Amino acid sequence: MTVYACDPLTDRRWPTFVREHALASVFHTHEWLEALRRTYGYAPVAYTTSPPAERLTNAIVLCEIKSWLTGRRMVSLPFADHCQPLVEHDADRDAITAHLHRAVDSGAWEYAEFRPLRSIPPGERSTGQTGAYCVHRLDLSPALDVLFQHCHKNSIQMMVRRAEREMLSCETGTSDAHLRKFFSLLLLTRRRHRVPPQPFEWFRNLLESMGDRFRISLASKDGRPVAGIVLLRHRETLVYKYGASDARFHNLGAMPLLFWNAMREAKSTGIRWLDLGRSACDNTGLITFKDRLGADRSTLTYLRYPDPEKVRIRSVTNIKMAKRVFAHLPDRWLIATGRLLYRHIG
């Protein structure tokens, strides 16, 4: 079976294919791929068994990352929580994965990484697990009062009411002012976690690429932003992608309020699902918060060929030492470090 490569940024079949495929997510879209290209210079490529002159019926999309720090590899997809292979038939999937295996074996890349959401592609006997996460998804079809009842009484319901008593104001938008307010909160949050923030340009490029399917929601106290979330929309799914907050105001319930407002607004616009994204399995606080919103939890497993246990993969050296350094960097240097490092991470 012949495998073809196409450029999803220029192939006219791609937008229709992603719009119609039941398993496609916001991470498969032209807009997400374009933001990756603009920000990090990643070159996306989709592999398919559909000939160029015929309708596109299947594909696995990846981006090539060329890094002197972390190696040359293919990732499906960089900075995406998940990226399901859009292939329905085993024969097509096996042909595409075998093609990618041969490319790795030939030395074209050090490895290929896959982030399937729902299933492990068959024929991956030489592929090993490289990471496991929790992923949460909330069904928004019940009535609004039922959704609120499903939220944890103390952690969510009471905190939403606390935020309302504190008269927190909420705003949603995509202006430069919204971006800069969110980024200021993100810098606080990433410094708290002792890691650099994602580049400001990444959020600007997402906004410019996605248009009205990208939005920032902010909660403020007396005019001061205290929490913010970035939401992306694809068909009937709203995706929570980034969150940030000022820890000094956590007791006011800003984050529960933002998520509750997102749920209400999503229902009013016909959105069926809220994708709350991935959480590291050892991040019990974040996992618990998403559980308490009433979301269903499942396991997300990343795969890599060759098996990471059988080949030495380069990685950023000494994470603990790096975090100690990051904790003491001035803001402008921490921002510059993020702009430098994230293109190597993917």
C-alpha positions as CSV (number, residue, x, y, z in Angstrom):
1,M,0.0,0.0,0.0
2,T,1.4,3.4,-1.0
3,V,1.8,6.1,1.6
4,Y,1.8,9.7,0.5
5,A,2.9,12.9,2.3
6,C,1.0,16.1,2.1
7,D,1.3,19.5,3.6
8,P,-1.8,20.3,5.7
9,L,-1.1,24.0,5.5
10,T,-1.4,24.1,1.7
11,D,-3.4,20.9,0.8
12,R,-7.0,22.1,0.1
13,R,-8.4,18.8,1.2
14,W,-7.2,19.2,4.8
15,P,-9.8,21.7,6.3
16,T,-12.7,19.6,5.0
17,F,-11.1,16.4,6.2
18,V,-10.6,17.8,9.7
19,R,-14.0,19.4,9.8
20,E,-15.8,16.1,8.8
21,H,-13.7,13.5,10.7
22,A,-15.4,12.4,13.9
23,L,-12.2,12.0,15.8
24,A,-10.5,15.3,14.7
25,S,-9.7,17.8,17.4
26,V,-8.6,21.4,17.5
27,F,-5.0,20.1,17.5
28,H,-5.5,18.7,13.9
29,T,-6.7,22.0,12.5
30,H,-4.9,24.2,10.0
31,E,-5.1,27.0,12.6
32,W,-3.2,25.1,15.3
33,L,-0.6,23.9,12.8
34,E,-0.1,27.5,11.4
35,A,0.5,28.8,14.9
36,L,3.1,26.1,15.5
37,R,4.8,27.1,12.2
38,R,4.8,30.8,12.9
39,T,6.0,30.5,16.5
40,Y,8.5,27.6,16.4
41,G,9.2,27.0,12.7
42,Y,7.9,23.5,12.9
43,A,7.0,22.0,9.5
44,P,3.8,19.9,9.6
45,V,3.3,16.9,7.3
46,A,0.4,14.5,7.1
47,Y,0.9,10.9,5.9
48,T,-2.0,9.1,4.2
49,T,-2.9,6.3,1.9
50,S,-5.2,8.6,-0.1
51,P,-3.6,9.5,-3.5
52,P,-3.1,13.3,-4.1
53,A,-5.9,13.6,-6.7
54,E,-8.5,11.8,-4.5
55,R,-10.5,12.7,-1.5
56,L,-8.6,12.5,1.8
57,T,-9.9,9.7,3.9
58,N,-7.2,9.1,6.5
59,A,-4.1,10.7,7.9
60,I,-1.6,10.9,10.7
61,V,-0.2,14.4,11.1
62,L,3.2,15.2,12.6
63,C,5.6,18.0,12.9
64,E,9.3,17.7,12.4
65,I,11.4,19.2,15.2
66,K,15.1,19.9,14.5
67,S,16.9,20.7,17.7
68,W,20.6,20.6,18.6
69,L,19.4,20.2,22.2
70,T,16.8,17.5,22.1
71,G,17.4,15.9,18.7
72,R,15.6,15.6,15.4
73,R,12.3,13.9,15.6
74,M,8.7,13.7,14.5
75,V,5.9,14.5,17.0
76,S,2.2,14.1,16.6
77,L,1.7,16.9,17.7
78,P,3.9,19.4,19.5
79,F,2.2,21.1,22.5
80,A,-1.0,19.2,21.8
81,D,-2.5,17.4,24.8
82,H,-3.6,14.6,22.4
83,C,-3.6,13.9,18.7
84,Q,-5.6,10.9,17.6
85,P,-4.5,9.2,14.4
86,L,-7.3,9.9,11.9
87,V,-7.3,6.4,10.4
88,E,-10.2,4.1,10.5
89,H,-8.9,0.9,8.9
90,D,-6.1,-1.2,10.3
91,A,-4.5,-1.7,6.9
92,D,-4.1,2.0,6.3
93,R,-2.8,2.6,9.8
94,D,-0.3,-0.2,9.6
95,A,0.9,1.1,6.2
96,I,1.5,4.6,7.6
97,T,3.1,3.5,10.8
98,A,5.4,1.1,8.9
99,H,6.4,4.0,6.6
100,L,7.3,6.1,9.6
101,H,9.2,3.3,11.2
102,R,11.3,2.9,8.1
103,A,12.1,6.6,8.1
104,V,13.3,6.4,11.7
105,D,15.3,3.2,11.0
106,S,17.0,4.9,8.0
107,G,18.3,7.7,10.3
108,A,16.0,10.5,9.0
109,W,14.8,11.1,12.6
110,E,15.9,9.9,16.0
111,Y,12.3,8.8,16.9
112,A,8.6,9.4,16.2
113,E,6.2,10.2,19.0
114,F,2.4,9.7,19.0
115,R,-0.2,11.0,21.4
116,P,-3.3,9.0,20.7
117,L,-6.4,9.9,22.7
118,R,-8.6,6.9,22.3
119,S,-6.6,3.8,21.2
120,I,-3.2,2.5,20.6
121,P,-2.5,2.0,16.9
122,P,-2.1,-1.7,16.1
123,G,1.2,-2.9,14.8
124,E,3.2,-0.9,17.3
125,R,5.0,-3.9,18.9
126,S,8.4,-2.0,18.8
127,T,6.8,1.2,20.2
128,G,7.1,1.9,23.9
129,Q,5.3,4.2,26.3
130,T,7.0,7.4,26.9
131,G,4.5,9.1,29.2
132,A,1.1,8.7,30.9
133,Y,-1.3,11.4,31.8
134,C,-4.9,11.9,33.0
135,V,-7.3,13.5,30.6
136,H,-10.7,14.9,31.6
137,R,-13.8,15.5,29.5
138,L,-17.1,17.0,30.7
139,D,-20.4,16.3,29.1
140,L,-22.4,19.5,28.9
141,S,-25.6,18.0,27.7
142,P,-27.4,17.9,31.2
143,A,-29.4,20.9,32.3
144,L,-27.4,23.7,33.8
145,D,-28.7,23.2,37.4
146,V,-27.7,19.5,37.1
147,L,-24.2,20.4,36.0
148,F,-23.9,22.7,39.0
149,Q,-25.1,19.9,41.3
150,H,-22.5,17.6,39.9
151,C,-19.7,20.0,40.9
152,H,-18.1,19.5,44.3
153,K,-20.1,21.3,47.0
154,N,-17.2,22.8,48.9
155,S,-14.5,23.2,46.3
156,I,-16.6,24.4,43.4
157,Q,-20.2,25.4,44.4
158,M,-19.2,27.3,47.5
159,M,-16.2,28.9,45.8
160,V,-18.4,30.1,42.9
161,R,-20.7,31.7,45.4
162,R,-17.7,33.2,47.3
163,A,-16.4,34.8,44.1
164,E,-19.9,36.3,43.4
165,R,-20.0,37.7,47.0
166,E,-16.5,39.1,46.5
167,M,-17.9,40.8,43.4
168,L,-15.2,39.4,41.1
169,S,-15.7,40.7,37.6
170,C,-15.3,38.5,34.5
171,E,-14.5,39.5,31.0
172,T,-13.8,37.5,27.8
173,G,-12.0,38.8,24.8
174,T,-9.1,38.6,22.4
175,S,-7.7,42.1,22.5
176,D,-4.0,42.9,23.0
177,A,-4.9,44.1,26.5
178,H,-6.5,40.7,27.3
179,L,-3.4,38.9,26.0
180,R,-1.1,41.0,28.1
181,K,-3.2,40.6,31.3
182,F,-3.2,36.9,30.8
183,F,0.5,36.7,30.1
184,S,1.3,38.7,33.3
185,L,-0.7,36.0,35.2
186,L,1.0,33.3,33.3
187,L,4.4,34.7,34.3
188,L,3.4,34.6,37.9
189,T,2.2,31.0,37.6
190,R,5.2,29.7,35.7
191,R,7.5,31.4,38.2
192,R,5.6,29.7,41.0
193,H,6.2,26.4,39.2
194,R,9.9,27.4,38.6
195,V,9.7,27.1,34.8
196,P,9.7,29.7,32.0
197,P,6.4,30.9,30.4
198,Q,5.5,29.9,26.9
199,P,6.4,32.7,24.4
200,F,4.0,35.6,24.3
201,E,4.2,35.2,20.5
202,W,2.7,31.7,20.8
203,F,-0.5,33.1,22.2
204,R,-0.6,36.0,19.7
205,N,-0.2,33.6,16.9
206,L,-2.9,31.3,18.2
207,L,-5.3,34.2,18.4
208,E,-4.5,35.5,14.9
209,S,-4.7,31.9,13.4
210,M,-7.9,30.8,15.2
211,G,-9.9,34.1,15.2
212,D,-13.2,33.8,17.1
213,R,-12.4,30.2,18.1
214,F,-9.8,31.5,20.5
215,R,-10.7,33.4,23.6
216,I,-9.3,34.5,27.0
217,S,-11.5,34.7,30.1
218,L,-10.2,36.8,33.0
219,A,-11.5,37.3,36.5
220,S,-10.6,40.5,38.3
221,K,-10.9,41.9,41.8
222,D,-11.3,45.7,42.0
223,G,-9.9,46.0,38.5
224,R,-6.9,43.7,39.1
225,P,-6.7,40.5,37.1
226,V,-6.4,37.5,39.5
227,A,-7.0,34.5,37.2
228,G,-7.3,33.7,33.5
229,I,-7.9,30.8,31.2
230,V,-7.4,30.3,27.4
231,L,-10.2,28.4,25.6
232,L,-10.2,27.0,22.1
233,R,-13.3,25.8,20.2
234,H,-13.6,23.1,17.6
235,R,-17.1,22.1,16.4
236,E,-19.0,21.0,19.5
237,T,-16.0,20.9,21.8
238,L,-14.6,23.7,24.0
239,V,-11.0,23.0,24.9
240,Y,-9.3,24.4,28.1
241,K,-5.7,24.8,27.1
242,Y,-4.0,27.2,29.5
243,G,-4.7,28.6,33.0
244,A,-2.9,31.2,35.1
245,S,-3.6,32.9,38.5
246,D,-2.2,35.1,41.2
247,A,-1.8,32.9,44.2
248,R,-2.5,35.7,46.6
249,F,-6.2,35.7,45.5
250,H,-6.8,31.9,45.3
251,N,-9.2,32.0,48.3
252,L,-11.6,34.2,46.3
253,G,-12.7,31.4,44.0
254,A,-11.7,33.0,40.7
255,M,-10.8,29.8,38.9
256,P,-14.0,27.9,39.9
257,L,-15.9,31.0,38.7
258,L,-14.1,31.1,35.4
259,F,-14.8,27.4,34.7
260,W,-18.4,27.7,35.7
261,N,-18.9,30.7,33.4
262,A,-17.2,28.8,30.6
263,M,-19.6,25.9,31.1
264,R,-22.7,28.2,31.1
265,E,-21.5,30.1,28.0
266,A,-20.6,26.9,26.2
267,K,-24.1,25.5,26.7
268,S,-25.7,28.7,25.5
269,T,-23.8,28.4,22.2
270,G,-24.6,24.7,21.6
271,I,-21.3,23.3,22.7
272,R,-21.6,19.7,23.9
273,W,-18.2,18.9,25.4
274,L,-15.6,20.6,27.6
275,D,-12.2,19.1,27.1
276,L,-10.2,19.9,30.2
277,G,-7.0,18.7,28.8
278,R,-4.2,16.5,30.2
279,S,-2.7,16.5,33.7
280,A,0.5,14.9,34.9
281,C,-0.4,11.8,36.9
282,D,1.5,13.1,39.9
283,N,-0.3,16.5,39.8
284,T,-3.0,15.4,42.3
285,G,-4.2,18.9,42.9
286,L,-5.0,19.6,39.3
287,I,-6.6,16.2,38.8
288,T,-8.7,16.6,41.9
289,F,-9.9,20.1,40.7
290,K,-11.0,18.7,37.3
291,D,-12.7,15.7,39.0
292,R,-14.6,18.1,41.2
293,L,-15.9,19.9,38.1
294,G,-17.8,16.7,37.4
295,A,-15.6,15.6,34.5
296,D,-14.9,12.0,33.5
297,R,-11.2,11.0,33.8
298,S,-9.4,8.6,31.5
299,T,-5.7,7.7,30.9
300,L,-3.7,9.3,28.1
301,T,-0.6,7.3,27.0
302,Y,2.1,8.7,24.7
303,L,4.0,6.3,22.4
304,R,7.4,6.5,20.9
305,Y,9.2,4.5,18.2
306,P,11.8,3.1,18.8
307,D,11.0,2.0,22.3
308,P,12.5,4.7,24.6
309,E,13.9,1.8,26.8
310,K,15.9,0.5,23.9
311,V,17.5,3.8,22.7
312,R,19.1,6.7,24.5
313,I,17.0,9.8,23.9
314,R,18.5,13.2,24.5
315,S,16.7,15.4,27.0
316,V,17.1,18.7,28.8
317,T,19.8,18.1,31.4
318,N,19.1,18.2,35.1
319,I,15.6,19.5,35.5
320,K,16.0,20.1,39.2
321,M,19.1,22.3,38.8
322,A,17.4,24.2,35.9
323,K,14.4,24.9,38.1
324,R,16.6,26.4,40.8
325,V,18.2,28.7,38.2
326,F,14.7,29.7,36.8
327,A,13.5,30.6,40.3
328,H,16.0,33.4,40.5
329,L,15.9,34.8,37.0
330,P,14.5,38.3,36.5
331,D,11.2,38.4,34.6
332,R,12.8,39.6,31.3
333,W,15.4,36.8,31.4
334,L,12.8,34.1,32.3
335,I,10.6,35.3,29.4
336,A,13.7,35.2,27.1
337,T,14.5,31.7,28.3
338,G,11.1,30.4,27.5
339,R,11.3,31.9,24.0
340,L,14.6,30.0,23.5
341,L,13.7,26.7,25.1
342,Y,10.2,25.9,24.0
343,R,11.1,25.4,20.4
344,H,13.4,22.5,21.5
345,I,10.7,20.9,23.7
346,G,7.7,20.3,21.4
